[in-house]
Amino acid sequence: MKLPFFQDATSNRNEHYTTVYSLYELAYTAADFLAAMLFVTGSVLFFSEETKQSGTWLFLIGSLLFALKPSLRMAREIHLWRLGKTQTLARRAGFDV
């Protein structure tokens, strides 16, 4: 049984839509992963007074990456809306269209 890499419950996907959706999902996952790694590294650096400032900078950069995540979601939704996928967006929001 083959499982799809990204699960998007739409019945009217075309190749361009799937590409756009997948690229945004990859960017979202990359931001999430990098933010987590920066927080872990920053936490380790906080154990020493000599590296505490570096740890603080990593926490700040990680926080900015976490803030990037909803921005990526918004950009994806606007991109899909511009592609004419308003019914897809409405279904994801819980509207019966």
TALIN-V906054 format. One record per residue. PHI is phi as a letter, one per 40 degrees, with the letter a starting at -180 (NA if undefined). PSI is psi in whole degrees, 0 to 359 (NA if undefined). NEAR is the number of other ideal C-beta (glycine too) atoms within 10 Angstrom. Layout:
BEGIN
PHI_PSI_NEAR, PHI_PSI_NEAR
END
This chain:
BEGIN
NA_129_2, b_125_4, c_139_5, c_146_7, c_316_8, b_133_11, b_106_6, b_112_13, c_70_8, b_144_15, c_349_7, b_44_8, c_139_13, b_178_10, c_319_7, c_317_9, d_313_18, c_320_14, c_312_10, c_311_17, d_314_20, c_318_13, c_319_13, c_321_18, c_320_16, c_318_13, c_319_16, c_314_18, c_320_13, c_317_13, c_318_19, c_312_15, c_312_11, c_318_15, c_316_21, c_316_13, c_321_13, c_321_21, c_320_18, c_312_12, c_317_16, c_322_21, c_317_13, c_317_12, c_338_18, c_347_16, c_341_9, b_138_10, c_327_7, c_334_7, b_6_15, c_321_12, c_319_11, c_319_14, c_320_19, c_317_13, c_321_12, c_323_22, c_317_18, c_313_12, c_319_15, c_320_21, c_320_14, c_322_12, c_321_19, c_325_16, c_334_11, c_331_18, d_308_15, c_334_10, c_321_11, c_319_19, c_316_14, c_316_10, c_319_14, c_315_18, c_319_16, c_319_11, c_314_15, c_322_19, c_318_12, c_335_10, c_358_14, g_22_9, c_44_21, c_327_12, c_322_13, c_315_22, c_319_16, c_318_12, c_318_15, c_331_14, c_356_9, g_8_6, c_140_9, c_106_5, b_NA_9
END
